[in-house]
Amino acid sequence: MGTSINAPTVLVVEDHPQVRGYLEVSLRRMGYGVASAQDGQQALNLLRSSKEEIAVILLDLMLPDCDGTETLEAIRNLAPNLPVIMISGTASTGNVVEAMRSGAADFLQKPVSREQLECALAKALEGRWVAPQAPEQPTSPPPPPSAAWFVGESPRMRELEALFTPIGWSEVPVLIQGETGSGKEVIARELHARSPRAHQPFLKLNCAALPSELVESELFGYERGAFTGAFQKKAGMFEMADGGTILLDEIGDMDVRLQAKLLQVLQDHEFRRLGGKNLMKVNVRLLAATHRDLERAIANGSFREDLYYRLNVMNISLPPLRERREDICGLAGHLLRKHCPADAELPELTIELQHALTAYHWPGNVRELENVMRRYLVLRDPNAIVRELYTKSAKGALRASPLSAPEIPADVAAPEPILDQVSRAKHQAEADAILAALHSTQWNRKRAATLLKIDYKALLYRMRKLNVREDSAARMGTVRFTSRIA
């Protein structure tokens, strides 16, 4: 795509020639004009002397002549309203917070994908960023983001999207529940983007990834000498995200003792660092996500009931990917565009591949779909991905039922009749597995769902889809079940 006459110009400030070249090529292909600088001083000189108007700056955090934040401060003095997007190969929480407080419009971590670049530039150029200066509190919700992380066309996801702006603007705590890999962090980022805090820090902590002691120090920080190895004081996430949003991912795995301290912050908006004596006031919005059943966790004593009701002011239940199959192909295309290098051709989602994608069960949800699309970008062979998906489906059906398993054709990219045979075999194996589970539980559907490790409603849906009826149980072991498949 060529650069149009009135295209906005992006100034790339990057000392590494290869990275600078990649950004220049990507921007020109997007239709932007491009100017370049190798260091901060060259960038400032260009801003003072350039005859063409710079619309946005891409600024590397680590420059040879000075720190990127120093250059950012100088740019703010020279052009207060010019959006600056920071880029860095080491996007630590401290770097992000420091950059945003210094007036950055956004922060991108290297390697920067084309989609990330498009999203950040669209946000900067379409007015979602304002210069940092005692702004008046807005009185009405902001417009929906022009380049969102959210992708979904199914009725359930459309219903959720309609709630994003009012929930995002409400400032209340939100509990996001859904299976692992279903996109809970994407929803949290979307809520932050549609809130009055959109230009403030968004920080995330995975409570399941760290021991409880480290989770506590990450959240609340510590004073020097608070424990062995605390050689200097450290600010925690609540302190660094003041004015912004924190996402506590997998909060169901948080230690009960730490839950009590978190509850105090939610109630009083104040806390102490580890080893500290002074109370610190903060204004942070809390979003929480989990794949666990928190009501069951309350019953067994692993989660505090009072914290649950503090967090569960608004609840978003995210359906698994297998329950919104209309979204699968759209998500696959989105993920291909996200990970496809700027200088590479975008591979096609063939009809056979689309069939295989929508037929697969996706136990790993969107995260698994993303991994499959990344493999497709490497292999560039749709038939290889189709074979992989049908093989996984066959193995899953075989584990669920020893009675039968679908035969996988040697050439899954063959004409439509072969695909029909594979589809019928797969449905046959699934129906047999369901019947076997129902037979072993004396037709108790809830116990059968537990045995099959699927949701109860999903079991009822599959029973209707496959025409599994109670009278079919009488034929178990004597007559092979034949499902009614449209």
C-alpha positions as CSV (number, residue, x, y, z in Angstrom):
1,M,0.0,0.0,0.0
2,G,1.5,3.3,-1.0
3,T,1.6,6.5,1.0
4,S,-1.2,8.9,0.2
5,I,-0.6,12.6,-0.2
6,N,-2.4,13.6,3.0
7,A,-1.2,10.6,5.1
8,P,-0.1,11.5,8.6
9,T,3.7,11.2,9.2
10,V,5.1,9.0,11.9
11,L,8.5,9.8,13.4
12,V,10.4,6.6,14.3
13,V,13.1,7.1,16.9
14,E,15.1,3.9,17.1
15,D,18.9,3.3,17.3
16,H,18.8,-0.3,16.0
17,P,18.9,-0.3,12.2
18,Q,17.0,-3.5,11.6
19,V,14.2,-2.6,14.0
20,R,14.0,0.9,12.5
21,G,13.9,-0.6,9.0
22,Y,11.1,-3.0,10.0
23,L,9.0,-0.2,11.5
24,E,9.6,2.0,8.5
25,V,8.5,-0.7,6.0
26,S,5.5,-1.6,8.1
27,L,4.3,2.0,8.4
28,R,4.7,2.7,4.7
29,R,2.7,-0.4,3.9
30,M,-0.1,0.9,6.2
31,G,-0.1,4.1,4.2
32,Y,1.7,6.4,6.7
33,G,4.4,8.9,5.9
34,V,7.7,8.1,7.7
35,A,10.5,10.1,9.2
36,S,13.4,8.6,11.2
37,A,15.9,9.4,13.9
38,Q,18.7,7.3,15.4
39,D,18.7,9.0,18.8
40,G,16.8,11.5,21.0
41,Q,18.8,14.6,20.0
42,Q,18.3,13.9,16.3
43,A,14.6,13.5,16.9
44,L,14.3,16.8,18.8
45,N,16.3,18.6,16.0
46,L,14.0,17.1,13.4
47,L,10.9,18.2,15.3
48,R,12.3,21.8,15.5
49,S,13.3,22.0,11.8
50,S,11.1,19.7,9.8
51,K,8.7,21.3,7.4
52,E,6.3,18.4,7.4
53,E,4.0,18.0,10.4
54,I,4.7,15.0,12.6
55,A,1.4,13.3,13.7
56,V,2.8,10.5,16.0
57,I,6.2,9.5,17.4
58,L,7.4,5.9,18.0
59,L,10.1,6.3,20.6
60,D,12.5,3.6,21.8
61,L,12.9,3.4,25.6
62,M,16.6,2.7,25.4
63,L,18.6,5.2,23.3
64,P,22.4,5.6,23.0
65,D,22.5,9.3,24.0
66,C,19.9,9.3,26.8
67,D,17.0,7.4,28.4
68,G,13.9,7.4,26.3
69,T,11.9,9.0,29.1
70,E,14.2,12.0,29.1
71,T,13.6,12.4,25.4
72,L,9.8,12.0,26.1
73,E,10.0,14.9,28.6
74,A,11.8,17.1,26.1
75,I,9.2,16.3,23.4
76,R,6.4,17.1,25.9
77,N,8.0,20.6,26.4
78,L,8.4,21.1,22.7
79,A,5.1,19.7,21.5
80,P,2.7,19.1,24.4
81,N,-0.1,17.6,22.4
82,L,1.9,15.3,20.1
83,P,1.2,11.6,20.9
84,V,4.3,9.5,21.7
85,I,4.1,5.7,21.7
86,M,7.0,4.1,23.6
87,I,8.5,0.8,22.5
88,S,10.9,-1.4,24.4
89,G,12.3,-4.9,24.5
90,T,12.0,-5.0,28.3
91,A,8.5,-4.0,29.1
92,S,8.7,-4.3,32.9
93,T,5.9,-2.9,35.1
94,G,8.1,-0.1,36.3
95,N,9.0,0.9,32.7
96,V,5.4,1.0,31.6
97,V,4.2,3.0,34.6
98,E,7.1,5.5,34.3
99,A,6.5,6.0,30.6
100,M,2.7,6.5,31.1
101,R,3.3,9.0,33.9
102,S,5.7,10.9,31.8
103,G,3.1,11.4,29.1
104,A,3.3,8.4,26.8
105,A,0.1,7.7,24.8
106,D,0.9,3.9,24.7
107,F,3.6,1.3,25.4
108,L,4.4,-1.5,23.0
109,Q,6.8,-4.4,23.7
110,K,9.2,-5.6,21.0
111,P,8.8,-7.4,18.8
112,V,5.9,-5.2,17.7
113,S,3.4,-6.9,15.5
114,R,1.7,-5.1,12.6
115,E,-1.7,-5.3,14.4
116,Q,-0.3,-3.9,17.6
117,L,1.1,-1.0,15.7
118,E,-2.1,-0.4,13.8
119,C,-4.1,-0.5,17.0
120,A,-1.8,2.0,18.9
121,L,-1.6,4.4,15.9
122,A,-5.4,4.3,15.4
123,K,-5.9,5.1,19.1
124,A,-3.4,8.0,19.0
125,L,-4.7,9.5,15.8
126,E,-8.4,9.2,16.5
127,G,-8.4,11.2,19.7
128,R,-8.4,8.5,22.4
129,W,-5.2,10.0,23.9
130,V,-5.0,13.5,25.4
131,A,-2.0,15.5,26.6
132,P,-1.4,15.0,30.4
133,Q,-2.7,18.2,32.0
134,A,-5.2,18.5,34.9
135,P,-8.0,17.3,32.7
136,E,-11.6,17.9,33.6
137,Q,-13.6,14.8,34.6
138,P,-15.6,13.7,31.6
139,T,-19.4,13.6,32.1
140,S,-20.3,11.0,29.5
141,P,-19.0,7.6,28.5
142,P,-16.2,7.6,25.8
143,P,-17.0,6.2,22.3
144,P,-16.1,2.5,21.8
145,P,-12.5,1.9,20.9
146,S,-11.7,2.2,17.2
147,A,-9.3,-0.8,17.3
148,A,-10.4,-3.2,20.1
149,W,-8.9,-6.4,21.3
150,F,-12.4,-8.0,21.3
151,V,-13.4,-10.2,18.4
152,G,-16.8,-12.0,18.4
153,E,-19.9,-12.3,16.2
154,S,-22.0,-14.9,18.1
155,P,-25.2,-13.7,19.8
156,R,-23.7,-14.3,23.3
157,M,-20.6,-12.3,22.5
158,R,-22.7,-9.5,20.9
159,E,-24.6,-9.4,24.2
160,L,-21.4,-9.1,26.2
161,E,-20.0,-6.4,23.9
162,A,-23.1,-4.3,24.5
163,L,-22.3,-4.3,28.2
164,F,-18.6,-3.2,27.8
165,T,-19.1,0.5,27.7
166,P,-21.6,0.8,30.7
167,I,-19.6,-1.6,32.8
168,G,-16.3,-0.1,31.8
169,W,-17.6,3.4,32.7
170,S,-19.2,2.3,36.0
171,E,-15.8,2.0,37.9
172,V,-17.2,-0.9,40.0
173,P,-15.2,-4.1,40.6
174,V,-15.9,-6.8,38.0
175,L,-15.5,-10.6,38.3
176,I,-14.8,-12.3,35.0
177,Q,-15.3,-16.0,34.9
178,G,-14.5,-18.5,32.2
179,E,-12.4,-21.5,31.3
180,T,-8.6,-21.2,30.9
181,G,-7.7,-19.6,27.6
182,S,-11.2,-18.3,26.9
183,G,-10.1,-14.6,26.7
184,K,-10.7,-13.2,30.2
185,E,-7.7,-10.8,30.0
186,V,-9.0,-9.6,26.6
187,I,-12.3,-8.7,28.3
188,A,-10.5,-6.9,31.2
189,R,-8.4,-4.8,28.8
190,E,-11.5,-3.9,26.8
191,L,-13.3,-2.7,30.0
192,H,-10.2,-0.6,30.9
193,A,-10.1,0.9,27.4
194,R,-13.7,2.0,27.7
195,S,-13.3,3.5,31.2
196,P,-12.3,7.0,32.4
197,R,-9.0,5.4,33.4
198,A,-8.2,4.4,29.8
199,H,-5.1,6.6,29.7
200,Q,-3.8,5.4,33.1
201,P,-1.8,2.3,33.8
202,F,-3.3,-1.2,33.3
203,L,-1.4,-3.8,35.4
204,K,-1.9,-7.5,35.6
205,L,-0.8,-10.1,38.2
206,N,-1.4,-13.8,37.8
207,C,-2.1,-15.1,41.3
208,A,-1.5,-18.7,40.3
209,A,2.0,-18.1,38.9
210,L,3.7,-17.0,42.1
211,P,3.9,-18.1,45.7
212,S,1.6,-16.2,48.1
213,E,4.6,-14.3,49.6
214,L,5.6,-13.0,46.3
215,V,2.1,-12.1,45.3
216,E,1.8,-10.0,48.5
217,S,5.1,-8.1,47.8
218,E,4.1,-7.6,44.1
219,L,0.8,-6.1,45.1
220,F,1.7,-4.0,48.1
221,G,5.5,-3.5,47.8
222,Y,7.9,-3.5,50.7
223,E,10.2,-1.4,52.8
224,R,14.0,-1.9,53.0
225,G,14.7,-4.7,55.5
226,A,11.2,-6.1,55.5
227,F,12.6,-9.5,54.8
228,T,15.8,-11.2,53.9
229,G,16.9,-9.8,50.5
230,A,14.9,-6.6,50.7
231,F,17.9,-4.3,50.3
232,Q,15.8,-1.4,49.1
233,K,12.2,-0.4,49.2
234,K,10.0,-1.3,46.3
235,A,6.6,0.1,45.2
236,G,3.9,-2.5,44.6
237,M,1.2,-2.7,41.9
238,F,-1.4,-0.8,43.9
239,E,1.0,2.1,44.3
240,M,2.1,2.1,40.7
241,A,-1.4,1.7,39.3
242,D,-2.8,4.6,41.3
243,G,-5.5,6.2,39.1
244,G,-5.5,3.1,36.8
245,T,-6.7,-0.5,36.8
246,I,-5.3,-3.8,38.2
247,L,-6.3,-7.2,36.9
248,L,-5.9,-10.0,39.4
249,D,-5.9,-13.1,37.1
250,E,-6.8,-16.5,38.7
251,I,-7.8,-14.9,41.9
252,G,-9.4,-18.2,43.0
253,D,-5.8,-19.4,43.6
254,M,-5.0,-16.5,46.0
255,D,-4.0,-17.5,49.6
256,V,-6.9,-16.9,52.1
257,R,-4.7,-14.8,54.4
258,L,-3.8,-12.5,51.5
259,Q,-7.5,-12.3,50.6
260,A,-8.2,-10.6,53.9
261,K,-5.6,-7.9,53.1
262,L,-7.0,-7.4,49.6
263,L,-10.5,-7.0,51.1
264,Q,-9.2,-4.1,53.3
265,V,-7.9,-2.3,50.2
266,L,-11.2,-2.7,48.5
267,Q,-13.1,-1.4,51.5
268,D,-10.8,1.5,52.7
269,H,-8.6,2.2,49.6
270,E,-5.5,2.1,51.7
271,F,-2.7,-0.3,52.6
272,R,0.7,-0.6,54.1
273,R,3.9,-1.8,52.4
274,L,5.4,-5.0,53.8
275,G,7.5,-3.9,56.8
276,G,5.9,-0.4,56.6
277,K,4.1,1.7,59.2
278,N,2.5,4.4,57.1
279,L,-0.9,3.9,55.5
280,M,-0.9,4.7,51.7
281,K,-4.1,5.9,50.0
282,V,-4.8,4.7,46.5
283,N,-7.5,5.1,43.8
284,V,-7.4,1.8,41.8
285,R,-10.1,-0.1,40.0
286,L,-9.9,-3.8,40.6
287,L,-10.9,-6.4,38.0
288,A,-10.6,-10.1,38.9
289,A,-10.6,-13.2,36.7
290,T,-10.8,-16.9,37.4
291,H,-11.6,-20.3,35.9
292,R,-12.7,-21.7,39.3
293,D,-16.2,-22.0,40.7
294,L,-15.8,-19.5,43.6
295,E,-19.1,-20.5,45.2
296,R,-17.8,-24.0,45.6
297,A,-14.5,-22.6,46.9
298,I,-16.4,-20.6,49.5
299,A,-18.2,-23.8,50.5
300,N,-14.9,-25.6,51.1
301,G,-13.2,-22.7,52.8
302,S,-10.6,-21.7,50.2
303,F,-12.2,-18.4,49.3
304,R,-13.6,-15.7,51.5
305,E,-17.3,-15.0,51.1
306,D,-17.1,-11.3,51.9
307,L,-14.3,-10.8,49.3
308,Y,-16.5,-12.7,46.7
309,Y,-19.3,-10.3,47.2
310,R,-17.0,-7.3,47.1
311,L,-15.6,-8.4,43.7
312,N,-18.8,-9.7,42.2
313,V,-20.5,-6.3,41.9
314,M,-20.6,-7.0,38.1
315,N,-20.2,-10.5,36.7
316,I,-19.1,-11.4,33.2
317,S,-19.4,-15.1,32.3
318,L,-17.3,-15.8,29.2
319,P,-18.5,-18.9,27.2
320,P,-15.9,-21.4,26.0
321,L,-15.0,-21.4,22.3
322,R,-16.9,-24.6,21.6
323,E,-20.1,-22.8,22.6
324,R,-19.6,-20.0,20.2
325,R,-18.5,-21.7,17.0
326,E,-19.7,-18.8,14.9
327,D,-16.6,-16.9,16.2
328,I,-14.0,-19.5,15.4
329,C,-13.2,-18.5,11.8
330,G,-13.3,-14.8,12.6
331,L,-10.9,-15.3,15.5
332,A,-8.6,-17.5,13.4
333,G,-8.4,-14.7,10.8
334,H,-7.7,-12.1,13.5
335,L,-5.0,-14.2,15.0
336,L,-3.3,-14.8,11.6
337,R,-3.2,-11.1,11.0
338,K,-1.9,-10.5,14.5
339,H,1.1,-12.9,14.2
340,C,1.8,-12.6,10.5
341,P,5.1,-10.7,9.9
342,A,4.7,-7.5,8.0
343,D,6.8,-8.7,5.1
344,A,5.0,-12.1,4.8
345,E,1.9,-13.1,2.8
346,L,-1.2,-13.8,4.9
347,P,-2.2,-17.5,4.4
348,E,-5.7,-18.4,3.4
349,L,-8.3,-20.1,5.5
350,T,-9.3,-22.7,3.0
351,I,-12.9,-24.3,3.1
352,E,-11.5,-27.6,4.4
353,L,-9.5,-25.7,7.2
354,Q,-12.6,-23.7,8.2
355,H,-14.6,-27.0,8.4
356,A,-11.9,-28.6,10.6
357,L,-11.7,-25.5,12.8
358,T,-15.4,-25.3,13.5
359,A,-15.7,-29.1,14.0
360,Y,-12.9,-29.3,16.6
361,H,-13.8,-29.2,20.4
362,W,-11.1,-26.6,21.4
363,P,-10.4,-27.7,25.0
364,G,-7.8,-25.0,25.2
365,N,-10.2,-22.3,23.9
366,V,-8.8,-19.2,22.2
367,R,-5.3,-19.8,23.5
368,E,-5.2,-23.2,21.7
369,L,-6.6,-21.6,18.6
370,E,-3.9,-19.0,18.7
371,N,-1.2,-21.7,18.9
372,V,-2.7,-23.5,15.9
373,M,-2.7,-20.4,13.8
374,R,0.9,-19.7,14.7
375,R,1.8,-23.2,13.6
376,Y,-0.1,-22.5,10.4
377,L,2.0,-19.4,9.8
378,V,5.1,-21.5,10.1
379,L,4.0,-24.6,8.1
380,R,2.0,-22.7,5.4
381,D,0.2,-26.0,4.8
382,P,-3.6,-26.0,5.5
383,N,-3.9,-29.8,5.0
384,A,-1.3,-30.4,7.8
385,I,-3.5,-28.3,10.2
386,V,-6.6,-30.1,9.1
387,R,-5.0,-33.5,9.7
388,E,-3.8,-32.4,13.1
389,L,-7.3,-31.2,14.2
390,Y,-9.1,-34.4,13.0
391,T,-6.4,-36.6,14.7
392,K,-6.9,-34.7,18.0
393,S,-10.7,-35.1,17.6
394,A,-10.3,-38.9,17.1
395,K,-8.0,-39.3,20.1
396,G,-10.4,-37.3,22.3
397,A,-13.3,-39.5,21.2
398,L,-11.3,-42.7,21.8
399,R,-10.5,-41.6,25.3
400,A,-14.1,-40.7,26.0
401,S,-15.4,-44.0,24.6
402,P,-13.6,-47.3,23.9
403,L,-16.5,-48.4,21.8
404,S,-15.5,-46.6,18.6
405,A,-13.3,-44.0,17.1
406,P,-13.5,-42.2,13.8
407,E,-11.2,-43.3,11.0
408,I,-9.0,-40.5,9.7
409,P,-8.6,-40.5,5.9
410,A,-5.1,-40.4,4.5
411,D,-6.0,-37.2,2.5
412,V,-8.2,-34.9,4.5
413,A,-8.0,-32.3,1.8
414,A,-9.9,-34.7,-0.5
415,P,-13.3,-33.9,-2.0
416,E,-16.4,-33.1,0.1
417,P,-17.7,-36.8,0.4
418,I,-14.6,-37.8,2.3
419,L,-15.0,-34.9,4.7
420,D,-18.6,-36.0,5.2
421,Q,-17.4,-39.5,6.1
422,V,-15.0,-38.1,8.6
423,S,-17.7,-35.8,10.1
424,R,-20.1,-38.7,10.4
425,A,-17.5,-40.9,12.0
426,K,-16.6,-38.2,14.5
427,H,-20.2,-37.6,15.5
428,Q,-20.8,-41.4,15.8
429,A,-17.9,-41.7,18.2
430,E,-19.2,-38.7,20.2
431,A,-22.7,-40.2,20.4
432,D,-21.3,-43.5,21.5
433,A,-19.2,-41.8,24.2
434,I,-22.3,-39.9,25.5
435,L,-24.4,-43.1,25.6
436,A,-21.7,-45.0,27.4
437,A,-21.5,-42.3,30.1
438,L,-25.3,-42.2,30.5
439,H,-25.5,-46.0,30.7
440,S,-22.8,-46.1,33.4
441,T,-24.6,-43.4,35.5
442,Q,-28.1,-44.9,35.1
443,W,-29.1,-42.0,32.8
444,N,-28.1,-39.3,35.3
445,R,-27.2,-36.4,33.0
446,K,-25.3,-34.3,35.5
447,R,-23.1,-37.2,36.6
448,A,-22.6,-38.1,32.9
449,A,-21.5,-34.6,32.2
450,T,-19.0,-34.8,35.1
451,L,-17.8,-38.1,33.8
452,L,-17.3,-36.7,30.3
453,K,-15.7,-33.5,31.7
454,I,-18.0,-31.2,29.9
455,D,-20.6,-28.6,31.0
456,Y,-24.1,-29.9,31.8
457,K,-25.7,-27.6,29.3
458,A,-23.2,-28.6,26.7
459,L,-24.1,-32.2,27.2
460,L,-27.8,-31.4,26.8
461,Y,-27.0,-29.5,23.6
462,R,-24.9,-32.4,22.2
463,M,-27.6,-34.9,23.0
464,R,-30.2,-32.9,21.1
465,K,-27.8,-32.4,18.2
466,L,-26.9,-36.1,18.0
467,N,-30.4,-37.3,18.7
468,V,-29.3,-39.2,21.8
469,R,-32.5,-40.4,23.6
470,E,-33.2,-42.5,26.6
471,D,-34.6,-45.3,24.4
472,S,-31.1,-45.5,22.7
473,A,-29.7,-46.9,25.9
474,A,-31.6,-50.1,25.4
475,R,-29.6,-50.7,22.3
476,M,-26.2,-50.3,23.9
477,G,-24.0,-53.3,23.3
478,T,-26.4,-54.9,20.8
479,V,-27.1,-52.3,18.1
480,R,-24.6,-49.7,17.0
481,F,-26.1,-46.2,17.6
482,T,-26.7,-44.0,14.6
483,S,-27.0,-40.3,15.2
484,R,-29.2,-38.0,13.2
485,I,-26.8,-35.6,11.6
486,A,-28.1,-32.9,9.3
